[in-house]
Amino acid sequence: QRRLLSGELDRTTNILECQRLREAAGSVEGLEIHASVPLFVGARWLGVMNLASPGPSSLSDEQLRLLSAIGHQVSVAVERARLYEQVKTRRVVEQETLLRLSQTLIGLNEPRAVLQAAARTAQQALQGDYISLMIPDPTGRWLVLEGGAGWEPELYGRYRVAVETWREGHVFRTGEPFQQPDVQSGAPFPCP
């Protein structure tokens, strides 16, 4: 493990003299070989798997390859389990957010109140600075800001974007989500 932490261990290796075996509690009688396998997925180090075994010589290249393959399988399984737990946790948070929103919306009868409640929930769940809910006007040519979070109150019902030319209009026309990862990149991103 010391070799892993120092960056010396990047492949399966035989360690002929192991200080940890000498210091181990319990019987280590007959144990003479210590092999270590780095556990990693991609560039992410997970740990080390050790093998202590009796015998007068080191493991063969074939045995080291098998130990390395086992270590790789362990690494993949550990990473898969970690990712599963992450997804499961996110799903619980998503479900709780949607349940809270549903419970809030049940008691609301006015469209703008519904939109504002939805915007606040989205803002809290996604930690967004601005959330806008835009509804088409009667002509279908404009999307009007009818609900949101982070906007000046006087913009509701007044601020609008053209369905034919703005990104929001493209999303409305195509039904496809849009994301601009860096709004500060200099690419045009019209907003009030």
Buried (B, 14 or more C-beta within 10 A) or exposed (E): EEBBEEEEBEEBBBBEEBEEBEEEEEEBEEBBBBBBBBBBBEEEBBBBBBBBEEEEEBBEEEBBEEBBEBBBEBBEEBBEEEEEEEEEEEEEEEEEBEEBBEEBEEEBEEEBBBBBBBBBBBBBBEEBEEBBBBBBEEEEEBBBBBBBBEBEEEBBEEBBBEBEEBBBBBBBEEEEEEEEEEEEEEEEEEEE
